[in-house]
Structures are given as structure tokens and as C-alpha cells.
Amino acid sequence: MQHLLFERIRNILIVNEVTWVEKRIMGGITFMVDDKMCFGTFKGGLLCRIDPQEKDKLLTKTGTEIIRQGGREMKGYVYLQPAAYESDQEL
């Protein structure tokens, strides 16, 4: 299942002419853009880097939530459950 997700992400990056590097981090794959994490697998879903000003808008979407680490919000990131990216348009 994750293999299909990785292919979907790769295809979207190619179509948008984005240059990226894939790295294995903590048993998952992370897609690095401009030496910064853009997407990564996380607890069966995706950890996504976002514009912090878009956070409130993104959190209204089904399957999207704030990521907390050590009780603190990871600013600039959201967690997407698979329901949040069922279609390529949502992804």
C-alpha cells in the first residue's frame, strides 16, 4: 500500500517539475525538497510540511490533524490520515 502512495507522490512531484531526494528516516521514506522534509511516512499516514498560515484551513479537511511531539505542536507540519488523500487531487 505504501509503495502505491510513494508512486503517487513521485508522479505529483514530476508533473509539478519539483526536484526531490528520497531518504530513509525512522523506517519510513521522506521526500526532501530544497534539503527540507516535504512529505514523510508517519504512523500509517503522511507527515507534511505546510505553510503555517494555511494550518487552520487545512485542519478543516477530513483526516488532517496537528502533530504533537513531546506535548508540543510541530509548527509547519500536519499529519494526514489516508482518508485525507484518497484522490490525487487531495494529495
C-alpha positions in Angstrom: 0.0 0.0 0.0 2.8 2.4 0.9 4.5 1.6 -2.4 1.4 3.0 -4.2 1.5 6.1 -2.1 5.1 6.7 -2.9 4.5 6.4 -6.6 1.6 8.8 -6.3 3.8 11.4 -4.6 6.6 10.9 -7.1 4.2 11.4 -10.0 2.8 14.6 -8.5 6.4 15.9 -7.9 7.3 15.0 -11.5 4.2 16.7 -13.0 4.9 19.8 -11.0 8.6 19.7 -12.0 9.8 19.6 -8.5 13.3 18.2 -7.8 13.5 16.0 -4.7 15.6 13.4 -2.9 14.2 10.4 -1.0 15.8 9.4 2.3 15.0 6.6 4.7 14.3 8.0 8.1 13.0 6.0 11.1 11.8 3.1 9.0 9.9 5.3 6.5 10.6 7.3 3.4 11.0 11.1 3.5 10.8 13.3 0.4 13.2 16.1 0.7 12.8 19.3 -1.4 15.5 22.0 -1.2 17.1 20.0 1.6 14.0 20.2 3.8 11.5 17.5 4.6 8.4 17.9 2.4 6.5 14.6 3.0 7.2 11.6 5.0 5.6 8.4 6.1 4.4 8.6 9.7 2.2 6.2 11.7 0.4 4.8 8.7 -0.2 8.2 7.1 1.8 11.2 6.0 3.7 13.9 7.8 3.5 17.0 5.6 5.3 20.3 5.7 2.9 23.2 5.2 2.8 27.0 5.2 1.9 27.7 8.9 -0.6 30.3 7.7 -2.5 27.6 5.9 -2.8 25.4 9.0 -6.3 26.4 10.1 -7.7 25.9 6.5 -6.0 22.5 6.2 -7.3 21.3 9.6 -10.9 21.6 8.3 -10.3 18.7 5.9 -11.2 15.2 7.0 -8.3 13.1 8.3 -6.0 16.1 9.0 -4.6 16.9 12.4 -1.9 18.7 14.2 1.3 16.8 15.1 2.5 16.9 18.7 5.9 15.7 19.8 6.7 15.8 23.4 3.4 17.6 24.1 4.3 20.5 21.8 2.9 21.3 18.4 5.3 20.8 15.5 4.7 24.1 13.7 4.7 23.9 10.0 3.6 20.3 9.8 0.3 18.4 9.7 -0.5 14.7 9.8 -2.7 13.2 7.1 -4.6 10.0 7.7 -5.2 8.0 4.5 -8.7 9.3 4.2 -7.3 12.8 3.6 -5.5 11.8 0.4 -7.7 9.2 -1.3 -7.6 11.1 -4.6 -4.5 12.5 -6.3 -6.2 16.0 -6.2 -6.5 15.7 -2.4 -2.9 14.5 -2.2 
